[in-house]
Amino acid sequence: MASIQERKDATGKIHFRVQVRLKGFPPARATFERKTDAKIWAAQTEAAIREGRHFKASEGKRHTLADAIARYEREVLPRKPRTAPYQKPQLEWWRERLGRFTLADVTPALILERRAALVKETSAGNANRYMAVLSHLFTVAMKEWGWVDDSPFRKIQRLTEPRGRVRFLDDAERKALLATCKESPNPNLYDVVVLALSTGCRKQEILNLRWRDVELQRGQITLMDTKNKTPRAVPLVGFALERMKERNRHRRADTDYCFPYPHMAKPADIDRDFARARDKAGIKNFRFHDLRHSAASYLAMGGASLAEIAAVLGHKTFAMVQRYAHLSDAHTSGVVSRMNAAIFAEPTKQEGTAQ
């Protein structure tokens, strides 16, 4: 027997929740925006249950997206400590807008409708991040939970993202920032920024660095906690090496972290102090991550190839370092000039002799 309930969401929009119950069978549920559609679905579903045609997709009708999000947060997010803090609010966004729908009713068209609204609020890149976590949820629901037979994201293409920005410090900005960081009351800030500029490492890679992964004699650090989950060796040279040697002489005995939180054995927090130092230095439109862009830009302007930059930054492909290609134009010109000088030097000499 079918029952239809009229419900109103937080925006005041009316939806119709249908439930079909037949003795000896699990209940089937769905939500519709029109009562007519709800009645049609109820009649078709009841007939399908009686004829044994309904249960191939029954799990997708029994669980709402809110159910799936709750299980994903409970079982999957704890396995993703790096991205969980960002993905939890993204999942909440989806829960508020699509949580009432059953998984079977979350169609590509419905997702794209919500994505269009999201793009108006944020960037295409950020919208892709929101889509990625929901896509992974459906993949888990399909492969691990058996709640759906397929994912609607198989029919959805990613949005085209604009080319990544390149914001790096010029000489004056770099000197000003280092000076204000050195004056900061945060005992970790100056050395963290020096290391970021010297190595191109990400903020969390530096903050999670442990002394066991630092080889001062060899001049190398091994990053175990990287974004792509692949350990990476990074040269530690020059001023950064000297700073780490000095820090090692005064390291704390109660923690192995190179940059520990004051009075606690956990990685430091530098966000607020970095923002203050940056503002005090008068630097505009600059984030901590731009220190990584700065290091890469300095490498490019110093003659490093894109392959070398990719190796230092830990990128597996050249796609992410293409943004620095224009900065190494002078180096490329020099390579071509040397090649031309080498291959045409001998013919030129011979021509001169013949005359």
N, C-alpha and C positions, 0 to 999 in steps of 0.2 A: 504494500500500500504506500502511496506517495503522499508526502506532506510538503507544503511550500510555505516558507516564512519570509515575510518582508523585513529587511534590515536596512539600517541607515548607517553609513560610515562616518568618519570624523569630518568629512567635508560636507555632509548633509545629503550625499547622493544615495539613492535608493537602489538596493540589490535584492535579488530573490534567491534564497538558499533552498535547494530541493534535497529531500532525503527520501530514498526508496527503501522500504523495509519489507522483506518477504521471509516468512518463517523458514529456518534452515539455511539462510544465506546471510553473509555479512552485509551491512547497510551500504548503499551507494549514495554519494553526495556530490553536488555540483552547485555552482553559483552563476547566476545570469543577471544581466542588466534589464531584461524585459521579462515580464511574467509569462507572455506567450511562449517565449523560448523555453522557459522553465517547465511549462506544461508539456510541451512537445518532447523535451528530453526525458521527463518523468515517464511518459507513456512508452517511449521507445526503449528506455532502460528496463522498465518492468517487463516488457515483452521479451527483451534480450535475456534477462535473468531466467525467465520461465523456460526459454528455449535453449539455455546453456551457452549463449553466445557472448556473454558480457564480461567474463572474468579474465580475459587476456589483459585487459587494461584496468582491472578493478583496483589495483593498488594505487594507480595514478588518480583514481576518483575518490579513494578513501582518505588520502592525505592532502592537506592544503600546503601551499608554499610556506606558510607560517610554521607548520609542523616540520617541514624539511629544514627550514632555517634554524629552528630550535635544536634539531638533532645535529645539524652541521656545526653549530656553535659548541655543542656539547662534546662531539666526538672528533671533529676534524680540526677546528681552530687551535686546540691545544697542541696539535702536531706542527703548527705553523707559527712559532713564537715571534718570528721577525715581522710577518705581515698581519698577524691577528689584530694588533691595535688599530690598523688602518681599515681592515676588512670588516670589523664588527660594526662600525657606523654605516658602512656601505650596505651590509646585510639588513640593518635596521631601516635604511631607506627603502629597500625592496619590500620589506615586511609591511611597511606602512602603506605602500601603493598596490601591492599584489598579494599580500599575505592571505587574504580571504579566499582567493581562487584555489581550486584543486590543482595539483600538478598537471593533470590531463588537460585542464582548461588554460594553462599558461602557454599560449601559442606564440609563434614568432611575431605575428601582427601585434599582439598585446604587448610584448616586450619592446618592440620597436616604437610603439606609441609612447611608452614611458620613457624610452631613451631620448626621443625627440624633445620631451619636456626637460629631461636632465641636461641636454646640450645647451638649452637656453640658460640654465643656471651655472654651468661650468664649461670647461674646455672639452674638446673632442678627446684629448688624451686622458683626462680624468674620467670621462664617460666610459672609455674603454676599460679603465680599471674597475669601475662598477660592474660592467658587463662580464668581466673576466671572473670575478668571484661568483656570480650567479651561474655562469657557464660551468665552473668547476663543481658547484653544488649539484647541478643536473647530471654531470658526469659521475659523481659519487652515487647519486640516487639511482642511476642506471646500472653501474658496474658493481657496486658494493651492497646496496640496499634492495635492489630489485623493485623499486617503486615506480619506475618508468621504463618503457621499452626503448625509448630514443630520447635525444635531447633536442629541444627546439633551436638550440644554438648552431646545429648543423646547417641551418638554412639562413643564418645571420652572418653578415660580413662585418669586420671591424671598421670603425670609422678611420678615415685617413687623417693622420696627425701631422701638424705642421712640423717643419724641421726644428730640431732641438736648438734652444738658444745657446749662445756662447757669450758669457759675461766673464771677463777676467780682469784682474787688477793690473792697472798700469804701475809704473815704478813708484810714483808718488803715493798712490793709494796703498800699495803694498807696504811701504815704509810707515805710513800713518797707521795702518791697521795693526802692524806688529808692535808699534810703540804703545798703542792703547791697550792691546792685549797683555803686554808686559806689565802695564800699570794696574791691571785688573786684580781684584782681591781673590779671584778664583785661581788657586795654585796650579791648575792643570791647563788653563786656557792657552797660554802662550806656546807651550810645547806642543799642544794638540794642533794649533794652527800652523806652527813651523813644520810639523810632520805632514800635515795635509798638503801644504805647498811643495814640500820636498818630494813626496812620494805619489801624490794623486790619490791616496787612499780615501775611501768614504768615511764619514763621521763615525758610524758604528763599528767599522773595521778597526779604527784607531782606539775608540773607547773600550772595545772588548779585547784589546791586545793584552797579552800576559807576558811576563818576563821570560817564561819558559820558551816563548816563541821568538825571542830577541837574541840574536847572536852578535854581540858587540865586537868581538875580535874579528869576525868574518865580515861584519858590516852588512847584515841582512836581517830582515824580519819575515816571518812566515805567518801569513794571515790564514787562520783556520776557519773563522766565521765570516765567510764572504757571501755576497748576494746570490751568486750562481752556484753556491755550495761546493765550489772547487777550491781547495787550498792554493794559495798563491804566494810565491816568494818575491819580495820587493827589496831592491838595494837600499841600504841605509848608509848615506855618505855625507861628507861635508859637515855643515853646521848642524844639521839634524842629528847626525851621529854624535857630535860633541854634546848636544843637549841631552840625548838619551844616556850618554855615559855619566853626565853630571846628575841626572835624575836617578840613575842606578846607584850612585854613591849615597843617596839620601832616601832610598826606597823604604817603604814600610814593611815591617816584618809580619803583619797580620793579614796580608793579602798579596796575591800574585799579579793583580792587575797593575799595569803600568800607570794608569790614570784613574786611581780610585776616588770614590766619593769621600769627602772628609769624614773621618771617624766611623766609616762604614766600609765593609769588605765587598763593595759592588762598584760597577763602573760609574764614573763621574757623570754629572749633568752639566752641560756647558751652554745650553741654548740661550738662556736669559742673559748670561754674561757676555756671550758672543754678540748678541744683538746690541747690548749697551756699548761694547767696544767699537763695533761697526758704526753706530750712530755718532759716537764721540769723535770718530775719525772723519766724520762727514761723508761717508761713502753711501751712495744711493743705489737702490735696485740691485742688491747683492745678498745672496744667501750663503750659508756655510757650504752647500754643495758646489757653489761656484769656485771654491778653492780648488776643487778637483778639476774644473774646467781651466782654472788658471794654470795649474801644473801641466796639464796637457797642452795648453797654448804655448807655454814657455818651451816645452819640448819641441813642438812643431817649429817655432821660430828659431830654435837652436839647431835645426837641421835633422831632427829625428823623423824617420819614415812613419807612415801610418801603421805599418806592421809593428814597429818598435813601440809606438804610443799604445797600441792595442795590448801589447804584451805587458807594459807597465801598469795600465789601468785594469787589466784582467778581462778585457772584452774578448769573446770567442770569435767574433766576426768583425769585419772592417766597417760595418754599417754604422755603428755608434761613433766611430772616430772620423767619419767623413766630414763632419762639421768643422774639423780642424785643418782640412786639406788646403784651404785658401791661405792659411797662415804659413804654410811651408812652400809657397810659390817660389820664393827666392832660392830656397834650397833645391827645389826641382830644377830651376833655371841653371843653377850651378852644376848640377849633375849632368844636364844636357850639354852645357858648355864644355865640361871636362871630357865628355864622350866625343864631342865633335873635334876637340883639340887632339885627342888621341888618334882618331881614325883618319883625320885629314892632315896630320903633321907630316907624315912621310911623303905623300904625293906632292905637298907644297915644296918640300925640300928638293924633290926630284925635278919639279918644274923650274925651280930657281937655278939648278945646276945645268939644265938643258939650255937655258938662255945664255 
